[in-house]
Amino acid sequence: MNGPVLIVLEGANDIQFLVRLSARLRLDLPSVPDLSRWQTEGRLAFVPVGGGDPASWPDRFRQLSLPEFHLYDREQLPETDVRQRAIDRVNGDPRCRGALTSKRAMENYLSPRAISAAGGGDIAYGDDDPVCSLIARHRYSQKPASQTWEDLPRRTQRRLATHAKRWLNTFAVQQMTAELLAERDPAGEALGWLHSIRELVESSFTRAGRHRLSDALA
């Protein structure tokens, strides 16, 4: 069955992260795939699967018989173990590839310098820190307020963190040069995800082209 490579991510913010990161990196590294163009051409399709049991994510689209690339946030134990088993199942299918971030979430791959350049202030964090909450707290502290962050209802804190997540994945990520990514991600994980997507797309459409040629000659 011919069709797009499915890029299976947790949510819309992760899609924005990959599309915008690839667009910015292409200015420095032309070998990085143009995900936005490939989406427009129907070579790939982004599929958000957020919610539900991560153990079920590898099976959601199996009946379509399409190649798939899965990328999940590592999160924290015991959630990490569930997600790793799901990724192992994805990689057990020869048509598919999957990866679990070694950092807590996508936002942890952003450089603090990129966040600062985007107007988010100077924030320090590590691979396991909740970056969205830290940014939300910092932004809240810069405004006159009658309540401290600690006194805000948890629901309000979560809402502000959600807004910060959207900002990080649409604005801050656009400041991520190849140099900044290399500093924040010396193992090259993010580039590895993008090159895996390239290989799946190129393999899928090269194979589809051979099939069409064979049909024409038959």
Secondary structure, 3 states (H helix, E strand, C coil): CCCCEEEEECCHHHHHHHHHHHHHHCCCCCCCCCHHHHHHCCCEEEEECCCCCHHHHHHCCHHHCCCEEEEECCCCCCHHHHHHHHHHHHHCCCCCEEEECCCCCHHHHCCHHHHHHCCCCCCCCCCCCCHHHHHHHHHHHCCCCCCCHHHCCHHHHHHHHHHHHHHHHHCHHHHCCHHHHHHHCCCCHHHHHHHHHHHHHHHHHHHHHHHHHHHHHC
